[in-house]
């Protein structure tokens, strides 16, 4: 099968279940877990809580894999935080590295979109971000209908979650963790 690291494979399989939860908030499993563990937030923001089940602990252990593998696709920009979320088309980090200017109050990506024209506010984007990042942002197409923002899996061409791509993310993450603890050949 090609899976050499059993811990990474287990995390990838758990991440698959976590991905399903985050993508299907109407499912029975999501509703049961939400009622018990995260009644006032969502799966990606949930805490461990008191007396968590083995299932819940396992799902939370794999949440980092989901976080490292997901990326926002920009629609209207209302759900995506500029300096926090992963939304740029720049592999590996997908995050903004430009420092936030003191004279800019926007927190959400929607503040960078010209709502009347349905596209980026090019002058604002070029003023707020470093040049290569501004060009990367401006390369993201904006639909005139401004649909809701959507999450996709960043490590497949079609944006769909696969266990094999999650396994690669898990291997990379585990190697980073091991290198911090004991030294890994990264």
N, C-alpha and C positions, 0 to 999 in steps of 0.2 A: 504494500500500500504506500510505502514511502514515508511513513511517519516514524521518526526515530526517537523523538522526545515524548514520552508518555504523558508527562505533566502538561506540556504544551498542547498535546492532542486533547486531553481532558478539558483544558481551559477553552479550546476552540469549540468543543461540543457544548459546553456550558454557555459559551458566548452565543451559540446558535439559538439556544432557548431564551437567553436574555434579549437577543435581537428580535425574536418573535414577539416577546412581551412588549418591547418598546414600539414595535410596528403595528401591533394589534391590540389597542387599548380596549376594544370591545369584547375580547375573548374572556371566557370564564376564568382561566388561569390568572389573567391580568387583574380582573375584578376581585378575585379572592385575595391575591397577594396585596393589592392596593388597599383593600379594607383592613388587612392585618398589619401591614408594614409601612405603607406610605400614603395614608388617607389625604394628606394635604400637599402632596408633591407628585413627582412622576418617578418612574423606575430609575432613571439616570441620576436623580438627585436624592434618592431614598437613603436612609441611614440603616444601620444594622438593627437597632431597636433592642427591646428587652426580650429575653428568652427566644432568640431566633431559631427557626428550624434548621436542620441540616441542609435542606433544599435552598432556603433563603441565603444561608451563609455561602453556599456553593455558587449561586447566581451572582451574588455580590463580588465573589472572588474573580469572576470572569468579566465583570463590568468594565475593568480597565482595558480589556481587549476590545470591547465594543467602542469605548471612548476613543481609542487609538485608530480604530478602523472606520469610524463614521465621519461623514462630512456633510455640511449643509449645502443644499442647492438653493440659490437665491431666487425668490419669487417677488414678494413685496418687501422683504427685509424686516418685517415686524417681529419675528421670533429670534433673529440672529444677533448676538452681541458682537460688536466690532472687534474688541480687543480680548475677548474670552473664547469665543467659539471657533471651531475649525470650519472655514468656509472658502478660503482662497484656493485657486487651482494650482497650488505649489506643493508637489509631493513631499511627503514625510511630515512636515509640521502642519500645513494647511492653515496656519495661524498668522495673524498680522504681527510683524516684528517692529513696525514703525512706532515710535513713542507717540503717545497721545498729546497733541498740542494743547497748551493751556487755554487758547482762545476757541477751542472746539468743544461744544457741549454734548454732541451726539454720542449715544451709547449703542444704539441699534443701527443695523445696516440701512434701514429705511431712511435714516437721516442723510444718507449719501445718494439717494435716488430722487430724481426730479419727477415728482408725482404727476405733474401736468403733461410732461412729454413721455413719461414711461420709460425713461432711461437714466443712466448715471448722470449726476451733476459733475461733469468732467472737470470744471475749474476747481470745485471743492475737493474732489478726489486727488487731483494733482497737488493741491495746497497742503492737504493733511498727511499724505503718505510719501514715503521715499520713492524716487522715480520708478525703479523696477517693480515695486509693489503696486504703485498707482496703475501702471500699464497692465499688470496682472488682473487687477480689479476691473479695469475698463474692458478687458477681454471677456468678461463674464456677460453673456447675453441676458438682457432683461426683456421679459415679455410685456407687450403693451397692456395685456389684461391683468398684469400684476397678481398672479396666483399666489397662494400661500407658500411659504418656504417649506422645503421637504428635506428629509434626511436620506442619504444614500450611503452605500458601502463604498468607501474610497478605493479599495484595492482590487476591484474587478472592473472591467471596461463597461459593463452594463449597469453597475451600481447595485447589484444584488449580492447579498451575503452568501459566501461559500465557506465551508469548513476548511478547505485547503488554504484559502487566503487568510482566514482567521488563525490557522495554525502557524503561518509565517509571521503574522503579527505577534502571536503568543511567544514564538521562539525568540524573536527580536526583543520583546519586553523582558522575558526571563533572562536572556543573556545580559541585558542592561542591569537588571537587578543583581545578578550574580557578579558582574564586574564591580559593582559598588561594594559588594560584600567581600569578595575574595580575589577578584582579578580574572577577567574573561578575555579571551583573544578576539576582541571586536575590532 
